[in-house]
Amino acid sequence: MTTHSASSNGKLALHGFNNLTKSLSFNIYDVCFAHSAAHRLEYIEYIDEEYNADRLTGILTKVADMIGANILNVARQDYEPQGASVTLMVAEGPIEVPLRHPLLPDAIVTHLDKSHLTVHTYPESHPDKGICTFRADIDVATCGEISPLKALDFLIGEFESDICIMDYKVRGFTRDLKGTKHYIDHDIDSISDFISPEILADFHVEDDNMPQQNIFHSKLILRETDLDRYLFGSGVNEFETGELDEIAGQIDSEMQEIFHSRNFSG
């Protein structure tokens, strides 16, 4: 194995390569109101345009670049009537394999359990209540020094998030030059510490962390909502004041239920 010397930026001096696996998993929710059949069709068309497999591939490719990962392979799929999935298999450093190497497919597949980026989307709506909730499940797992936390600001912005529920865990261990095991190689008190203050100012944040287990959990929900942003058609102009108050209540109830993982109404 290669022996790593101490660097000027304070990184651990390791014996061999960094064996730590850092996993960031989170759900992003975007809520809207589409009561009529025309509005629901507009919602589906919006999802197909904004969150199809091609655009999701572009988003994950940017994430890979941000965290310093090299893409090995891409798999993507659009579903009917809506929804999509994308998986990127990545490595911390470039993989030098001859173009016609017979083991290339196996080498790519076996790397999946170490470093990968995935996104799955789940658009859904209720025809009676009019509430539509788009969910994206994102997983970024890296092995080595690269950290998935670097892409948080970008992902929250790209998915126009109303609610984010995030889990971060560091698994395994790596050894320093003296043979001492290290179960984490960076300082962290909360996931939200890696989100910019400008973005955090728009959200209410709750943390539930177990630092002794290297497990961190954070939830974000928007502090204020602009009702026009949640409507299709011509927006607030299509509704009476009383209707808008009722819609605002439904949207707020949906967001609170998702944020607290419990139903407040029948």
N, C-alpha and C positions, 0 to 999 in steps of 0.2 A: 504494500500500500504506500501511497505517497504521504509524506509528513508535511503538514502545513505549518508554516512559521507564523508567529504573531504579527499582526498588521498594525499600522498606525491608527486605524479607526476603531480599535478596541474589540475586534472580533475574536472569538475563541480560537486559540491555536490548537488545531485538531490533529490527531493521529488517524490518517485515513480520510475518508470522505464523510460528509455530514449525513447521518442516517435519520435525522428527525423528519417526521411527516407532519405538515401543518395543513389542517383542514378547515376551510371556511364554508359554512353552509347557511344559506338564508333564503327566506321567502320574501318576495316583494309583492305588494298588493296595490292595485290601482282600481278604485271604485268609481262607478258612474251610474247614471239613471237613464234608462231607455224604455219607456213604458209602451209606446206604440210599436206595431210590427215594422213600420218604416224606420223607426229609431233603432230597433234591435238589428235590423239589416245593416244600418249605418255603423252600428257598433262592431258587427262581425267584419265588415269591410275595413274598418279602422284597424282591428286586430291583425287581419291578414296583411295589411300594408305595413304596419309599424313593427310587427313582431313575427314576421315570417322567417323561415330558416336562413335565407340569405342575409337578412339584416342581423339576426342573432349571431351568425357566423362572424360577421364584421365586428360586432360588439366583443365577442370572446377573443377574436384575433387581437384587438386593441388591448384587452386585459392581459393576454400573454406577453405582449410587448411591454406593457407597464411593469409587470413583475419580473421581466427579464428571462422569460421562458422561451424555448425554441419548440415550434410546432412540429410534431412527427406525423400526425394524421388527423383528418377531419371526417366526421360522419354526421349527416344532417337529414332531417325528414320533416315535411309538412304533412299535417293531418286534415281529414275532412270531418266536420265542416270547418273547423278552425283548430289552431294549436300547432306547435312545432317543437322539435327537439334537436339539439346540437351537442356533439361531444368532440372536444379537442384533446388529443393525447400529446403531452408536452414533456420536455426534458430540460434540466437546468442548463446544460451545455449542449453544444452541437454534437450530433451523432454522426460519426464518420463511418459510413457503410457503403461498399461498392454498389453501384446502381443495380446490378444484376445479382446481388448476393441472394442465394436461395433462402436464407433465414430471415430476410427483412420483414415479411409479414408477422412471423412469430415474435421477432424482437419488438415490434410495435405493440402487439397485443399484450405481451407480458409486462410492458411498461405501464399499463393502465392502472394497476393497483398502487402505483407510486405517485404519478403526477398527471392530473387531468383537469379539464374545465368542462363542465356540463351545464346546460340550461334546458328546462322543460317548461312549457307554458300551459296554463289551464284556464282558458276563458270560460265563463259560465254566466247564466242569467236566469231570472225567474220571471215567467210571462205575466204573472198576476201582480207582483209587487214592483216590477220595473227596475229593480236593482241588478246591476251587472258588476261582477267582480273578476278582474283579471289577476291571475297569480302566476308569478314566475319563480320556479325553484332553481337556484343557482348553487353549484358546488365547485369550489376551487381547491384542489388538493395538490400540494407541492412537496417534493422531497429535496432536502438540502438547504442552502442558505436563502433561496428566494422566498418571499413572503406574499401570500394572497391579500394581505391587508392593504397593500399599496393601491388597490383598485377600487376601494370602497366608494370614494366620492364619485368616481366615474359611473359606477353601476347604479348608484342611487339616482343620479341625474338622468341616465339613459332610459330608465324604466319609469320615470315620472312618478316616483314612489309616494303613495299616501301612507303606507305602513311598511316597515322593514322589521323582520324578526330574524336575528342573526345568531349563529353559534360558531365558536372558534375553539379548536382543540389542537394541542401539540402532542403527538404520540411518539413512542419509542425513546431512544436515547442515542447520544453520540459521545465519543471519548476524546478527552484532551491528550496532550503529549505525555502526561503522567499516568494515563489510563483511567482517570476519574470519569465516571459517567455523568453526563449533563442531559437533563430531560427537557430543557428549553434553552434557546440560545439568544433570546432577546427579552427586553423588559416590556411587560404589559400588565396594566391594571384593569383595563376595560377595552372592548372593541371600539367604543365610541371615542377613545383617545386618538384613534387613527382616522377619524372623520373630521373634516375641516370645521372650524368654529362657525364659518358662514353658513354651512349646511345645517349644522346642529342647531343654530338659532331658530330654524323653521320647525323644529321637531321637539316634542316632549319625549324624554329618554328615560327608560327604566333598565337597570342592570341587575343581573343575578349571576354572580361569578363564584367559581370555586378555584381560586388561584393555586391552592395546594395540589389540585389535580390537573392544573393547566387547562381548565375548561372555563370558557367565558361566554356569557349570554347577554345580548342587548336587544331591546325593542324600541323602535322609533315610531311615532305617529305625528302627523302634521298638527301644528298648533291652530292654524287658521285655514279655512277653506273658502275659495271663491266659487260660489254655486254655479256660475256660468261655465266654469271649467268642467263640470261634471255632467253637463247636459248635451244631447245631440240635437239635430235640427237647427233651429234658429236660437236655441238657448233659452234664456229666461223670458224672452219676448213671447213665447208660446204658452205661458202659464199665467194664471191669476196669482195675486199676492198670497192668498190662502193656500193655493196649491204649492207654491214655492216653499212656504213654511213647512208643509207636510213633507215635501221631497227632501228638504234640508234635514228634517228630523230622521227620515229613513236612511239617508246617507251617513249621518252622524251615528245612528244606531248600528249600522253595518260595520263601520270602522271601529267603534268601541268594542263590539262583540268579537271581531277578529283580533284586535289588540289584546284583549283580556282572555281570549279563547273560551268564551262562554256566551250562552244566549241570554239576552235580557227580556225577550218577548216570546210569545208562543208562535 
